[in-house]
Amino acid sequence: MVSQELLDILRCPACVRDKGGELTLHQDTWLICQDCGRKYPIKEDIPVMLIDEGDQWIDKAVEDLPVPPQ
């Protein structure tokens, strides 16, 4: 599980400069940007915070995200 301290400082790399880029935790396996909707998987307790990774899931509905991420 990702620590709360880390979750408090993580921001969406695509939005952090122009907007807040704040992330919400979904089912302990996804971080979802509140500004752009990119979704970043958490694999083996490590958030994969690459813009390309977030882009892959941007059009996927939250309820359709695989748990655990693939």
C-alpha positions in Angstrom: 0.0 0.0 0.0 1.2 3.5 -0.8 1.9 5.7 2.2 -0.4 8.6 2.9 2.7 10.9 3.0 3.5 10.0 -0.6 -0.2 10.3 -1.7 -0.2 13.8 -0.2 2.7 15.0 -2.4 2.0 13.2 -5.6 0.5 15.2 -8.5 -0.4 14.4 -12.1 2.8 15.1 -14.1 0.6 16.4 -17.0 -1.3 19.0 -15.0 1.0 20.0 -12.1 2.4 23.1 -13.9 -0.9 24.6 -15.1 -3.5 23.2 -12.6 -3.4 21.5 -9.3 -3.0 18.0 -10.6 -4.5 16.6 -7.4 -5.0 12.9 -7.4 -7.6 10.7 -5.7 -7.0 7.1 -4.7 -9.3 4.5 -6.2 -9.5 1.0 -4.8 -5.9 1.3 -3.5 -4.7 0.5 -7.1 -5.3 3.7 -9.1 -4.5 7.4 -8.8 -7.0 9.5 -10.8 -6.3 13.2 -11.7 -9.1 15.5 -10.8 -8.2 17.9 -13.5 -7.5 15.9 -16.7 -8.9 12.4 -15.9 -5.7 10.5 -16.5 -5.5 7.4 -14.4 -2.2 6.1 -13.1 -1.9 2.5 -11.9 -0.2 1.4 -8.7 1.8 -1.7 -9.4 3.5 -3.6 -6.6 2.9 -0.6 -4.3 4.6 1.8 -6.7 2.6 4.5 -8.5 3.5 4.5 -12.3 3.4 8.3 -12.8 4.3 8.4 -16.5 2.2 10.7 -18.7 2.1 7.9 -21.4 0.7 5.5 -18.8 -2.0 7.9 -17.8 -2.9 8.5 -21.4 -3.6 4.8 -21.9 -6.4 4.9 -19.4 -7.8 8.5 -19.9 -10.9 7.3 -21.8 -11.6 4.3 -19.6 -14.4 4.8 -17.1 -13.4 4.5 -13.4 -15.7 1.6 -12.8 -14.1 -0.3 -15.8 -10.5 0.0 -14.5 -8.9 -3.4 -13.9 -8.2 -4.3 -10.3 -5.3 -5.0 -10.0 -3.9 -3.0 -12.8 -2.4 -4.9 -15.8 
